[in-house]
């Protein structure tokens, strides 16, 4: 996992760190794309979706599993 994380951009690292903190504070539930964008300084949901897609390709998260009401992001701890 750490090897894969080395390939993340700085923005993607901020997103991943924020997602981990959020999930830990919310019993594993993940935030919406808008909540992610607001928290890491991305105003476009398309930009957030793009970053999440890139992160999924690298294997640091999975968006095919729903972890909360329609959120669909799972973090492989």
PyMOL Python script that loads the backbone (N, CA, C, O; Angstrom):
from pymol import cmd

cmd.read_pdbstr("""\
ATOM      1  N   UNK A   1       0.831  -1.196   0.000  1.00  0.00           N
ATOM      2  CA  UNK A   1       0.000   0.000   0.000  1.00  0.00           C
ATOM      3  C   UNK A   1       0.868   1.250   0.000  1.00  0.00           C
ATOM      4  O   UNK A   1       0.614   2.168  -0.779  1.00  0.00           O
ATOM      5  N   UNK A   2       1.880   1.309   0.848  1.00  0.00           N
ATOM      6  CA  UNK A   2       2.711   2.507   0.920  1.00  0.00           C
ATOM      7  C   UNK A   2       3.421   2.777  -0.395  1.00  0.00           C
ATOM      8  O   UNK A   2       3.606   3.934  -0.771  1.00  0.00           O
ATOM      9  N   UNK A   3       3.830   1.702  -1.114  1.00  0.00           N
ATOM     10  CA  UNK A   3       4.458   1.886  -2.416  1.00  0.00           C
ATOM     11  C   UNK A   3       3.521   2.609  -3.366  1.00  0.00           C
ATOM     12  O   UNK A   3       3.938   3.517  -4.084  1.00  0.00           O
ATOM     13  N   UNK A   4       2.262   2.209  -3.371  1.00  0.00           N
ATOM     14  CA  UNK A   4       1.267   2.824  -4.239  1.00  0.00           C
ATOM     15  C   UNK A   4       1.069   4.283  -3.867  1.00  0.00           C
ATOM     16  O   UNK A   4       0.950   5.139  -4.743  1.00  0.00           O
ATOM     17  N   UNK A   5       1.034   4.569  -2.585  1.00  0.00           N
ATOM     18  CA  UNK A   5       0.813   5.942  -2.129  1.00  0.00           C
ATOM     19  C   UNK A   5       1.950   6.874  -2.543  1.00  0.00           C
ATOM     20  O   UNK A   5       1.747   8.084  -2.635  1.00  0.00           O
ATOM     21  N   UNK A   6       3.115   6.343  -2.788  1.00  0.00           N
ATOM     22  CA  UNK A   6       4.232   7.171  -3.246  1.00  0.00           C
ATOM     23  C   UNK A   6       3.938   7.798  -4.607  1.00  0.00           C
ATOM     24  O   UNK A   6       4.511   8.831  -4.955  1.00  0.00           O
ATOM     25  N   UNK A   7       3.051   7.179  -5.368  1.00  0.00           N
ATOM     26  CA  UNK A   7       2.722   7.660  -6.711  1.00  0.00           C
ATOM     27  C   UNK A   7       1.603   8.700  -6.722  1.00  0.00           C
ATOM     28  O   UNK A   7       1.232   9.197  -7.785  1.00  0.00           O
ATOM     29  N   UNK A   8       1.072   9.026  -5.564  1.00  0.00           N
ATOM     30  CA  UNK A   8      -0.001  10.013  -5.484  1.00  0.00           C
ATOM     31  C   UNK A   8       0.543  11.424  -5.616  1.00  0.00           C
ATOM     32  O   UNK A   8       1.660  11.718  -5.190  1.00  0.00           O
ATOM     33  N   UNK A   9      -0.263  12.294  -6.212  1.00  0.00           N
ATOM     34  CA  UNK A   9       0.082  13.711  -6.250  1.00  0.00           C
ATOM     35  C   UNK A   9      -0.147  14.299  -4.854  1.00  0.00           C
ATOM     36  O   UNK A   9      -0.747  13.652  -3.995  1.00  0.00           O
ATOM     37  N   UNK A  10       0.319  15.491  -4.638  1.00  0.00           N
ATOM     38  CA  UNK A  10       0.113  16.154  -3.348  1.00  0.00           C
ATOM     39  C   UNK A  10      -1.383  16.318  -3.059  1.00  0.00           C
ATOM     40  O   UNK A  10      -1.826  16.111  -1.930  1.00  0.00           O
ATOM     41  N   UNK A  11      -2.145  16.683  -4.067  1.00  0.00           N
ATOM     42  CA  UNK A  11      -3.604  16.827  -3.910  1.00  0.00           C
ATOM     43  C   UNK A  11      -4.229  15.491  -3.508  1.00  0.00           C
ATOM     44  O   UNK A  11      -5.077  15.444  -2.616  1.00  0.00           O
ATOM     45  N   UNK A  12      -3.816  14.420  -4.158  1.00  0.00           N
ATOM     46  CA  UNK A  12      -4.355  13.105  -3.848  1.00  0.00           C
ATOM     47  C   UNK A  12      -3.969  12.663  -2.437  1.00  0.00           C
ATOM     48  O   UNK A  12      -4.761  12.015  -1.753  1.00  0.00           O
ATOM     49  N   UNK A  13      -2.779  13.004  -2.006  1.00  0.00           N
ATOM     50  CA  UNK A  13      -2.369  12.688  -0.629  1.00  0.00           C
ATOM     51  C   UNK A  13      -3.243  13.430   0.386  1.00  0.00           C
ATOM     52  O   UNK A  13      -3.639  12.869   1.407  1.00  0.00           O
ATOM     53  N   UNK A  14      -3.536  14.691   0.090  1.00  0.00           N
ATOM     54  CA  UNK A  14      -4.414  15.460   0.986  1.00  0.00           C
ATOM     55  C   UNK A  14      -5.800  14.828   1.055  1.00  0.00           C
ATOM     56  O   UNK A  14      -6.390  14.720   2.130  1.00  0.00           O
ATOM     57  N   UNK A  15      -6.314  14.412  -0.099  1.00  0.00           N
ATOM     58  CA  UNK A  15      -7.619  13.767  -0.136  1.00  0.00           C
ATOM     59  C   UNK A  15      -7.590  12.474   0.669  1.00  0.00           C
ATOM     60  O   UNK A  15      -8.487  12.232   1.476  1.00  0.00           O
ATOM     61  N   UNK A  16      -6.580  11.645   0.463  1.00  0.00           N
ATOM     62  CA  UNK A  16      -6.503  10.369   1.159  1.00  0.00           C
ATOM     63  C   UNK A  16      -6.391  10.556   2.668  1.00  0.00           C
ATOM     64  O   UNK A  16      -7.063   9.866   3.435  1.00  0.00           O
ATOM     65  N   UNK A  17      -5.554  11.479   3.087  1.00  0.00           N
ATOM     66  CA  UNK A  17      -5.410  11.749   4.520  1.00  0.00           C
ATOM     67  C   UNK A  17      -6.737  12.223   5.096  1.00  0.00           C
ATOM     68  O   UNK A  17      -7.162  11.764   6.156  1.00  0.00           O
ATOM     69  N   UNK A  18      -7.384  13.138   4.398  1.00  0.00           N
ATOM     70  CA  UNK A  18      -8.662  13.655   4.871  1.00  0.00           C
ATOM     71  C   UNK A  18      -9.719  12.549   4.911  1.00  0.00           C
ATOM     72  O   UNK A  18     -10.501  12.482   5.860  1.00  0.00           O
ATOM     73  N   UNK A  19      -9.753  11.679   3.891  1.00  0.00           N
ATOM     74  CA  UNK A  19     -10.712  10.572   3.873  1.00  0.00           C
ATOM     75  C   UNK A  19     -10.488   9.626   5.047  1.00  0.00           C
ATOM     76  O   UNK A  19     -11.445   9.175   5.676  1.00  0.00           O
ATOM     77  N   UNK A  20      -9.241   9.331   5.337  1.00  0.00           N
ATOM     78  CA  UNK A  20      -8.933   8.438   6.464  1.00  0.00           C
ATOM     79  C   UNK A  20      -9.379   9.057   7.785  1.00  0.00           C
ATOM     80  O   UNK A  20      -9.965   8.384   8.633  1.00  0.00           O
ATOM     81  N   UNK A  21      -9.094  10.334   7.946  1.00  0.00           N
ATOM     82  CA  UNK A  21      -9.508  11.018   9.178  1.00  0.00           C
ATOM     83  C   UNK A  21     -11.031  11.031   9.302  1.00  0.00           C
ATOM     84  O   UNK A  21     -11.575  10.760  10.372  1.00  0.00           O
ATOM     85  N   UNK A  22     -11.710  11.347   8.206  1.00  0.00           N
ATOM     86  CA  UNK A  22     -13.177  11.385   8.206  1.00  0.00           C
ATOM     87  C   UNK A  22     -13.743  10.015   8.557  1.00  0.00           C
ATOM     88  O   UNK A  22     -14.603   9.896   9.430  1.00  0.00           O
ATOM     89  N   UNK A  23     -13.252   8.972   7.869  1.00  0.00           N
ATOM     90  CA  UNK A  23     -13.769   7.625   8.090  1.00  0.00           C
ATOM     91  C   UNK A  23     -13.552   7.181   9.537  1.00  0.00           C
ATOM     92  O   UNK A  23     -14.417   6.532  10.125  1.00  0.00           O
ATOM     93  N   UNK A  24     -12.406   7.529  10.105  1.00  0.00           N
ATOM     94  CA  UNK A  24     -12.123   7.168  11.499  1.00  0.00           C
ATOM     95  C   UNK A  24     -13.083   7.873  12.452  1.00  0.00           C
ATOM     96  O   UNK A  24     -13.501   7.295  13.455  1.00  0.00           O
ATOM     97  N   UNK A  25     -13.425   9.098  12.146  1.00  0.00           N
ATOM     98  CA  UNK A  25     -14.312   9.886  13.010  1.00  0.00           C
ATOM     99  C   UNK A  25     -15.789   9.551  12.792  1.00  0.00           C
ATOM    100  O   UNK A  25     -16.629   9.897  13.623  1.00  0.00           O
ATOM    101  N   UNK A  26     -16.111   8.885  11.691  1.00  0.00           N
ATOM    102  CA  UNK A  26     -17.514   8.609  11.345  1.00  0.00           C
ATOM    103  C   UNK A  26     -17.775   7.108  11.173  1.00  0.00           C
ATOM    104  O   UNK A  26     -18.557   6.706  10.312  1.00  0.00           O
ATOM    105  N   UNK A  27     -17.131   6.302  11.976  1.00  0.00           N
ATOM    106  CA  UNK A  27     -17.369   4.843  11.975  1.00  0.00           C
ATOM    107  C   UNK A  27     -17.257   4.203  10.595  1.00  0.00           C
ATOM    108  O   UNK A  27     -18.061   3.338  10.248  1.00  0.00           O
ATOM    109  N   UNK A  28     -16.275   4.617   9.812  1.00  0.00           N
ATOM    110  CA  UNK A  28     -16.036   4.011   8.510  1.00  0.00           C
ATOM    111  C   UNK A  28     -16.845   4.584   7.371  1.00  0.00           C
ATOM    112  O   UNK A  28     -16.565   4.283   6.210  1.00  0.00           O
ATOM    113  N   UNK A  29     -17.843   5.402   7.666  1.00  0.00           N
ATOM    114  CA  UNK A  29     -18.637   6.022   6.605  1.00  0.00           C
ATOM    115  C   UNK A  29     -17.785   7.066   5.905  1.00  0.00           C
ATOM    116  O   UNK A  29     -16.972   7.738   6.539  1.00  0.00           O
ATOM    117  N   UNK A  30     -17.965   7.198   4.622  1.00  0.00           N
ATOM    118  CA  UNK A  30     -17.187   8.170   3.868  1.00  0.00           C
ATOM    119  C   UNK A  30     -18.050   9.352   3.433  1.00  0.00           C
ATOM    120  O   UNK A  30     -19.271   9.222   3.350  1.00  0.00           O
ATOM    121  N   UNK A  31     -17.443  10.487   3.158  1.00  0.00           N
ATOM    122  CA  UNK A  31     -18.180  11.706   2.811  1.00  0.00           C
ATOM    123  C   UNK A  31     -18.609  11.731   1.347  1.00  0.00           C
ATOM    124  O   UNK A  31     -18.202  10.892   0.544  1.00  0.00           O
ATOM    125  N   UNK A  32     -19.429  12.701   1.032  1.00  0.00           N
ATOM    126  CA  UNK A  32     -19.833  12.910  -0.361  1.00  0.00           C
ATOM    127  C   UNK A  32     -18.700  13.589  -1.124  1.00  0.00           C
ATOM    128  O   UNK A  32     -17.752  14.109  -0.534  1.00  0.00           O
ATOM    129  N   UNK A  33     -18.822  13.570  -2.434  1.00  0.00           N
ATOM    130  CA  UNK A  33     -17.829  14.226  -3.292  1.00  0.00           C
ATOM    131  C   UNK A  33     -17.777  15.721  -2.976  1.00  0.00           C
ATOM    132  O   UNK A  33     -16.695  16.308  -2.947  1.00  0.00           O
ATOM    133  N   UNK A  34     -18.920  16.335  -2.741  1.00  0.00           N
ATOM    134  CA  UNK A  34     -18.944  17.770  -2.395  1.00  0.00           C
ATOM    135  C   UNK A  34     -18.229  18.036  -1.076  1.00  0.00           C
ATOM    136  O   UNK A  34     -17.495  19.016  -0.952  1.00  0.00           O
ATOM    137  N   UNK A  35     -18.441  17.167  -0.095  1.00  0.00           N
ATOM    138  CA  UNK A  35     -17.767  17.342   1.197  1.00  0.00           C
ATOM    139  C   UNK A  35     -16.259  17.208   1.044  1.00  0.00           C
ATOM    140  O   UNK A  35     -15.499  17.948   1.669  1.00  0.00           O
ATOM    141  N   UNK A  36     -15.831  16.273   0.221  1.00  0.00           N
ATOM    142  CA  UNK A  36     -14.396  16.099  -0.020  1.00  0.00           C
ATOM    143  C   UNK A  36     -13.834  17.366  -0.655  1.00  0.00           C
ATOM    144  O   UNK A  36     -12.834  17.913  -0.190  1.00  0.00           O
ATOM    145  N   UNK A  37     -14.481  17.824  -1.714  1.00  0.00           N
ATOM    146  CA  UNK A  37     -14.006  19.016  -2.418  1.00  0.00           C
ATOM    147  C   UNK A  37     -13.921  20.228  -1.524  1.00  0.00           C
ATOM    148  O   UNK A  37     -12.926  20.953  -1.545  1.00  0.00           O
ATOM    149  N   UNK A  38     -14.953  20.453  -0.742  1.00  0.00           N
ATOM    150  CA  UNK A  38     -14.979  21.597   0.175  1.00  0.00           C
ATOM    151  C   UNK A  38     -13.820  21.526   1.164  1.00  0.00           C
ATOM    152  O   UNK A  38     -13.213  22.547   1.489  1.00  0.00           O
ATOM    153  N   UNK A  39     -13.518  20.334   1.634  1.00  0.00           N
ATOM    154  CA  UNK A  39     -12.507  20.168   2.672  1.00  0.00           C
ATOM    155  C   UNK A  39     -11.075  20.234   2.162  1.00  0.00           C
ATOM    156  O   UNK A  39     -10.166  20.574   2.920  1.00  0.00           O
ATOM    157  N   UNK A  40     -10.859  19.917   0.894  1.00  0.00           N
ATOM    158  CA  UNK A  40      -9.495  19.955   0.359  1.00  0.00           C
ATOM    159  C   UNK A  40      -9.267  21.100  -0.627  1.00  0.00           C
ATOM    160  O   UNK A  40      -8.205  21.201  -1.241  1.00  0.00           O
ATOM    161  N   UNK A  41     -10.283  21.964  -0.771  1.00  0.00           N
ATOM    162  CA  UNK A  41     -10.108  23.157  -1.590  1.00  0.00           C
ATOM    163  C   UNK A  41     -10.374  22.978  -3.072  1.00  0.00           C
ATOM    164  O   UNK A  41      -9.857  23.747  -3.883  1.00  0.00           O
ATOM    165  N   UNK A  42     -11.163  21.988  -3.446  1.00  0.00           N
ATOM    166  CA  UNK A  42     -11.540  21.817  -4.851  1.00  0.00           C
ATOM    167  C   UNK A  42     -12.999  22.233  -5.008  1.00  0.00           C
ATOM    168  O   UNK A  42     -13.875  21.671  -4.350  1.00  0.00           O
ATOM    169  N   UNK A  43     -13.267  23.204  -5.864  1.00  0.00           N
ATOM    170  CA  UNK A  43     -14.631  23.707  -6.003  1.00  0.00           C
ATOM    171  C   UNK A  43     -15.469  22.889  -6.977  1.00  0.00           C
ATOM    172  O   UNK A  43     -16.698  22.934  -6.921  1.00  0.00           O
ATOM    173  N   UNK A  44     -14.827  22.151  -7.860  1.00  0.00           N
ATOM    174  CA  UNK A  44     -15.542  21.377  -8.868  1.00  0.00           C
ATOM    175  C   UNK A  44     -15.668  19.913  -8.439  1.00  0.00           C
ATOM    176  O   UNK A  44     -14.679  19.269  -8.088  1.00  0.00           O
ATOM    177  N   UNK A  45     -16.907  19.399  -8.474  1.00  0.00           N
ATOM    178  CA  UNK A  45     -17.090  17.979  -8.161  1.00  0.00           C
ATOM    179  C   UNK A  45     -16.428  17.107  -9.228  1.00  0.00           C
ATOM    180  O   UNK A  45     -16.029  15.974  -8.959  1.00  0.00           O
ATOM    181  N   UNK A  46     -16.320  17.646 -10.433  1.00  0.00           N
ATOM    182  CA  UNK A  46     -15.632  16.924 -11.499  1.00  0.00           C
ATOM    183  C   UNK A  46     -14.154  16.740 -11.191  1.00  0.00           C
ATOM    184  O   UNK A  46     -13.577  15.693 -11.483  1.00  0.00           O
ATOM    185  N   UNK A  47     -13.543  17.763 -10.599  1.00  0.00           N
ATOM    186  CA  UNK A  47     -12.129  17.663 -10.207  1.00  0.00           C
ATOM    187  C   UNK A  47     -11.935  16.615  -9.119  1.00  0.00           C
ATOM    188  O   UNK A  47     -10.974  15.846  -9.142  1.00  0.00           O
ATOM    189  N   UNK A  48     -12.865  16.598  -8.163  1.00  0.00           N
ATOM    190  CA  UNK A  48     -12.803  15.603  -7.091  1.00  0.00           C
ATOM    191  C   UNK A  48     -12.983  14.210  -7.690  1.00  0.00           C
ATOM    192  O   UNK A  48     -12.234  13.291  -7.358  1.00  0.00           O
ATOM    193  N   UNK A  49     -13.967  14.050  -8.566  1.00  0.00           N
ATOM    194  CA  UNK A  49     -14.225  12.751  -9.188  1.00  0.00           C
ATOM    195  C   UNK A  49     -13.010  12.272  -9.985  1.00  0.00           C
ATOM    196  O   UNK A  49     -12.672  11.088  -9.964  1.00  0.00           O
ATOM    197  N   UNK A  50     -12.367  13.190 -10.679  1.00  0.00           N
ATOM    198  CA  UNK A  50     -11.161  12.841 -11.436  1.00  0.00           C
ATOM    199  C   UNK A  50     -10.069  12.329 -10.490  1.00  0.00           C
ATOM    200  O   UNK A  50      -9.466  11.286 -10.740  1.00  0.00           O
ATOM    201  N   UNK A  51      -9.819  13.065  -9.406  1.00  0.00           N
ATOM    202  CA  UNK A  51      -8.787  12.661  -8.452  1.00  0.00           C
ATOM    203  C   UNK A  51      -9.125  11.298  -7.837  1.00  0.00           C
ATOM    204  O   UNK A  51      -8.247  10.448  -7.691  1.00  0.00           O
ATOM    205  N   UNK A  52     -10.392  11.093  -7.479  1.00  0.00           N
ATOM    206  CA  UNK A  52     -10.801   9.809  -6.908  1.00  0.00           C
ATOM    207  C   UNK A  52     -10.611   8.680  -7.922  1.00  0.00           C
ATOM    208  O   UNK A  52     -10.201   7.578  -7.558  1.00  0.00           O
ATOM    209  N   UNK A  53     -10.904   8.954  -9.182  1.00  0.00           N
ATOM    210  CA  UNK A  53     -10.703   7.952 -10.236  1.00  0.00           C
ATOM    211  C   UNK A  53      -9.245   7.572 -10.385  1.00  0.00           C
ATOM    212  O   UNK A  53      -8.909   6.396 -10.528  1.00  0.00           O
ATOM    213  N   UNK A  54      -8.379   8.578 -10.349  1.00  0.00           N
ATOM    214  CA  UNK A  54      -6.939   8.310 -10.431  1.00  0.00           C
ATOM    215  C   UNK A  54      -6.468   7.491  -9.233  1.00  0.00           C
ATOM    216  O   UNK A  54      -5.659   6.574  -9.372  1.00  0.00           O
ATOM    217  N   UNK A  55      -6.986   7.835  -8.057  1.00  0.00           N
ATOM    218  CA  UNK A  55      -6.614   7.120  -6.837  1.00  0.00           C
ATOM    219  C   UNK A  55      -7.127   5.681  -6.874  1.00  0.00           C
ATOM    220  O   UNK A  55      -6.469   4.766  -6.380  1.00  0.00           O
ATOM    221  N   UNK A  56      -8.296   5.495  -7.457  1.00  0.00           N
ATOM    222  CA  UNK A  56      -8.843   4.139  -7.582  1.00  0.00           C
ATOM    223  C   UNK A  56      -7.973   3.300  -8.516  1.00  0.00           C
ATOM    224  O   UNK A  56      -7.717   2.128  -8.244  1.00  0.00           O
ATOM    225  N   UNK A  57      -7.524   3.897  -9.610  1.00  0.00           N
ATOM    226  CA  UNK A  57      -6.645   3.173 -10.547  1.00  0.00           C
ATOM    227  C   UNK A  57      -5.343   2.753  -9.872  1.00  0.00           C
ATOM    228  O   UNK A  57      -4.781   1.706 -10.195  1.00  0.00           O
ATOM    229  N   UNK A  58      -4.868   3.562  -8.943  1.00  0.00           N
ATOM    230  CA  UNK A  58      -3.641   3.231  -8.215  1.00  0.00           C
ATOM    231  C   UNK A  58      -3.891   2.232  -7.083  1.00  0.00           C
ATOM    232  O   UNK A  58      -2.946   1.708  -6.492  1.00  0.00           O
ATOM    233  N   UNK A  59      -5.157   1.974  -6.789  1.00  0.00           N
ATOM    234  CA  UNK A  59      -5.497   0.979  -5.781  1.00  0.00           C
ATOM    235  C   UNK A  59      -5.530   1.475  -4.348  1.00  0.00           C
ATOM    236  O   UNK A  59      -5.511   0.665  -3.421  1.00  0.00           O
ATOM    237  N   UNK A  60      -5.579   2.802  -4.137  1.00  0.00           N
ATOM    238  CA  UNK A  60      -5.611   3.318  -2.767  1.00  0.00           C
ATOM    239  C   UNK A  60      -7.033   3.480  -2.239  1.00  0.00           C
ATOM    240  O   UNK A  60      -7.231   3.709  -1.046  1.00  0.00           O
ATOM    241  N   UNK A  61      -8.021   3.363  -3.119  1.00  0.00           N
ATOM    242  CA  UNK A  61      -9.414   3.351  -2.678  1.00  0.00           C
ATOM    243  C   UNK A  61     -10.246   2.601  -3.697  1.00  0.00           C
ATOM    244  O   UNK A  61      -9.806   2.344  -4.817  1.00  0.00           O
ATOM    245  N   UNK A  62     -11.449   2.255  -3.291  1.00  0.00           N
ATOM    246  CA  UNK A  62     -12.370   1.514  -4.143  1.00  0.00           C
ATOM    247  C   UNK A  62     -13.717   2.214  -4.106  1.00  0.00           C
ATOM    248  O   UNK A  62     -14.298   2.406  -3.038  1.00  0.00           O
ATOM    249  N   UNK A  63     -14.207   2.590  -5.267  1.00  0.00           N
ATOM    250  CA  UNK A  63     -15.494   3.282  -5.308  1.00  0.00           C
ATOM    251  C   UNK A  63     -16.645   2.361  -5.689  1.00  0.00           C
ATOM    252  O   UNK A  63     -17.771   2.827  -5.865  1.00  0.00           O
ATOM    253  N   UNK A  64     -16.389   1.079  -5.817  1.00  0.00           N
ATOM    254  CA  UNK A  64     -17.452   0.158  -6.217  1.00  0.00           C
ATOM    255  C   UNK A  64     -18.260  -0.358  -5.035  1.00  0.00           C
ATOM    256  O   UNK A  64     -19.314  -0.964  -5.226  1.00  0.00           O
ATOM    257  N   UNK A  65     -17.782  -0.125  -3.817  1.00  0.00           N
ATOM    258  CA  UNK A  65     -18.450  -0.605  -2.609  1.00  0.00           C
ATOM    259  C   UNK A  65     -19.042   0.589  -1.877  1.00  0.00           C
ATOM    260  O   UNK A  65     -18.340   1.562  -1.602  1.00  0.00           O
ATOM    261  N   UNK A  66     -20.323   0.520  -1.561  1.00  0.00           N
ATOM    262  CA  UNK A  66     -20.963   1.626  -0.850  1.00  0.00           C
ATOM    263  C   UNK A  66     -20.735   1.512   0.648  1.00  0.00           C
ATOM    264  O   UNK A  66     -21.020   0.477   1.250  1.00  0.00           O
ATOM    265  N   UNK A  67     -20.220   2.577   1.247  1.00  0.00           N
ATOM    266  CA  UNK A  67     -19.979   2.628   2.687  1.00  0.00           C
ATOM    267  C   UNK A  67     -20.773   3.784   3.273  1.00  0.00           C
ATOM    268  O   UNK A  67     -20.197   4.726   3.815  1.00  0.00           O
ATOM    269  N   UNK A  68     -22.042   3.715   3.169  1.00  0.00           N
ATOM    270  CA  UNK A  68     -22.896   4.790   3.642  1.00  0.00           C
ATOM    271  C   UNK A  68     -23.933   5.092   2.588  1.00  0.00           C
ATOM    272  O   UNK A  68     -23.944   4.452   1.536  1.00  0.00           O
ATOM    273  N   UNK A  69     -24.786   6.029   2.836  1.00  0.00           N
ATOM    274  CA  UNK A  69     -25.884   6.307   1.916  1.00  0.00           C
ATOM    275  C   UNK A  69     -25.422   6.903   0.587  1.00  0.00           C
ATOM    276  O   UNK A  69     -25.300   8.120   0.453  1.00  0.00           O
ATOM    277  N   UNK A  70     -25.169   6.043  -0.383  1.00  0.00           N
ATOM    278  CA  UNK A  70     -24.843   6.485  -1.725  1.00  0.00           C
ATOM    279  C   UNK A  70     -23.459   7.064  -1.908  1.00  0.00           C
ATOM    280  O   UNK A  70     -23.197   7.685  -2.939  1.00  0.00           O
ATOM    281  N   UNK A  71     -22.583   6.893  -0.977  1.00  0.00           N
ATOM    282  CA  UNK A  71     -21.276   7.545  -1.061  1.00  0.00           C
ATOM    283  C   UNK A  71     -20.287   6.708  -1.895  1.00  0.00           C
ATOM    284  O   UNK A  71     -19.557   7.260  -2.718  1.00  0.00           O
ATOM    285  N   UNK A  72     -20.261   5.419  -1.692  1.00  0.00           N
ATOM    286  CA  UNK A  72     -19.511   4.521  -2.558  1.00  0.00           C
ATOM    287  C   UNK A  72     -18.004   4.613  -2.556  1.00  0.00           C
ATOM    288  O   UNK A  72     -17.392   4.366  -3.595  1.00  0.00           O
ATOM    289  N   UNK A  73     -17.370   4.953  -1.452  1.00  0.00           N
ATOM    290  CA  UNK A  73     -15.911   4.963  -1.386  1.00  0.00           C
ATOM    291  C   UNK A  73     -15.502   4.042  -0.244  1.00  0.00           C
ATOM    292  O   UNK A  73     -16.008   4.150   0.873  1.00  0.00           O
ATOM    293  N   UNK A  74     -14.581   3.139  -0.544  1.00  0.00           N
ATOM    294  CA  UNK A  74     -14.077   2.234   0.475  1.00  0.00           C
ATOM    295  C   UNK A  74     -12.560   2.375   0.518  1.00  0.00           C
ATOM    296  O   UNK A  74     -11.896   2.394  -0.519  1.00  0.00           O
ATOM    297  N   UNK A  75     -12.028   2.474   1.718  1.00  0.00           N
ATOM    298  CA  UNK A  75     -10.586   2.597   1.904  1.00  0.00           C
ATOM    299  C   UNK A  75     -10.015   1.267   2.363  1.00  0.00           C
ATOM    300  O   UNK A  75     -10.405   0.767   3.418  1.00  0.00           O
ATOM    301  N   UNK A  76      -9.100   0.680   1.601  1.00  0.00           N
ATOM    302  CA  UNK A  76      -8.464  -0.561   2.044  1.00  0.00           C
ATOM    303  C   UNK A  76      -7.381  -0.272   3.068  1.00  0.00           C
ATOM    304  O   UNK A  76      -6.245   0.026   2.696  1.00  0.00           O
ATOM    305  N   UNK A  77      -7.707  -0.354   4.333  1.00  0.00           N
ATOM    306  CA  UNK A  77      -6.778  -0.012   5.399  1.00  0.00           C
ATOM    307  C   UNK A  77      -5.738  -1.055   5.425  1.00  0.00           C
ATOM    308  O   UNK A  77      -4.824  -0.995   6.247  1.00  0.00           O
TER     309      UNK A  77
END
""", "prot")
cmd.dss("prot")
cmd.show_as("cartoon", "prot")
cmd.util.cbc("prot")
cmd.orient("prot")
